[in-house]
Amino acid sequence: METLRILHMYPNMLDLYGDSGNMELLAYRLKMRGYSSVKDDYTLGDGAKTDFSSYDLIYLGGGADFEQQLLAEDLLSCRDKIASAHKSGVFMLMICGGYQLMGQYYKDSNDKKIPGLGLFDYYTVASTNKRERCIGNIVIETDFCGEKYKVIGFENHGGMTDNVRTPFGRVLFGNGNKFGSESEGYTEKNVIATYLHGPLLAKNPKLADKILTYCLSRKAGREVTLPPLDDTLEKKCREVMLKRLLEEKKKK
């Protein structure tokens, strides 16, 4: 069985709303199928010794403006290595602050511009009114899993992201990339960038398995099919949540 190598970037700084749980969930779903995983934590100053392209998945969670300012310079020092990893097909999962930092720039509520890695064309600008935030449960519909799949999460962001050419999904409930947006996040075949906390993958097992299938297939050099797990509880929880949120939307 293949062993997936995962790089968790800034876990001590980017971990809003249980975002680190996404890594625990991936490790669990691998283990239940007889696969193993190795997770390395990247912290400030590790850029020189880190071979980003040697990993199967790179993960950045969410963080507030303060944390983003602290790590922006360090992240920029790794730009070429991260860009090379992305180009080679390493999967990249980025939540909220991690999503913003991979774009052109992030301008915070104090009008301070934090440069992004510029891997993608989008950019983010926060309202100068700190009370203006997209907060609450969110449901989107994505084609990323190879079929229409409803993804549930929680959003809390003041940044409004524009110039997204390939969104992660269509908003069914909540805001998305900005107030009242019809789209949420950004995606490529080996990229998911999204505002969805929760943690995201615990609420959406099919999405977790799609990511794992991609990583395992790329590593093995052939198409890998994962045996199904008993997700009865997860499915029932999803049904309850989807029914409540989407019926609430109809009443508005």
Buried (B, 14 or more C-beta within 10 A) or exposed (E): EBEBBBBBBBBEBBBBBBBBBBBBBBBBBBEEBEBEBEBEBBEEEBBEEBEBBEBBBBBBBBBBBEBBBEBBEBBBEBBEBBBEBBEEBBBBBBBBBBBBBBBBBBBBBEEEEBBBBBBBEBBBBBBEEEEEBBEEBBBBEBEBBEEEBBBBBBBBBBBBBBEBEBBBBBBBBBBBBBEEBEBBBBBBEBBBBBBBBBBBBBBBBBBBBBBBBBBBBBBEEEEBEBEEBEBEEBEEBBEEBBEEBEEEEEEE
